[in-house]
Amino acid sequence: MIIIVGLVIVFVGIFGGYVLSGGKLGIILHALPFEGMMIGGAAVGSLIGPH
């Protein structure tokens, strides 16, 4: 439960700050699948890569 609350706080902070600073949320939502794939792939690759 605490993980879900933490994730909600992070997303509200990031996207809320972006919108309040004048950014358009449509641009982020349009690029989200590709950006998510790149960022997620880098994160997973760094976790399973050699240490």
C-alpha positions in Angstrom: 0.0 0.0 0.0 2.8 2.4 0.8 4.4 1.8 -2.6 1.2 2.8 -4.3 0.9 6.0 -2.3 4.6 6.7 -3.1 4.0 6.3 -6.8 1.0 8.5 -6.7 2.9 11.2 -5.0 5.8 11.0 -7.5 3.5 11.2 -10.5 1.4 14.0 -9.1 4.6 15.9 -8.3 6.1 15.4 -11.7 3.1 15.9 -13.9 1.5 18.6 -11.7 4.7 20.6 -11.7 5.0 20.3 -15.4 1.4 21.5 -16.0 1.7 24.3 -13.4 4.9 25.6 -15.1 3.0 26.0 -18.4 3.6 22.6 -20.1 1.0 20.9 -22.2 0.2 17.4 -20.9 -0.9 16.3 -24.4 2.7 16.3 -25.5 3.8 14.1 -22.6 0.9 11.7 -23.2 1.7 11.4 -26.9 5.3 10.5 -26.3 4.7 8.4 -23.2 4.8 4.9 -24.8 8.1 5.5 -26.5 9.7 7.3 -23.6 8.5 4.6 -21.2 10.0 1.9 -23.4 13.3 3.6 -23.5 13.5 4.5 -19.8 12.0 1.2 -18.7 14.4 -0.7 -20.9 17.4 1.2 -19.5 16.2 0.5 -16.0 15.7 -3.2 -16.5 18.9 -3.5 -18.5 20.9 -1.9 -15.7 19.3 -4.3 -13.1 20.1 -7.5 -15.1 23.5 -6.4 -16.5 26.8 -7.4 -15.1 27.7 -5.9 -11.7 
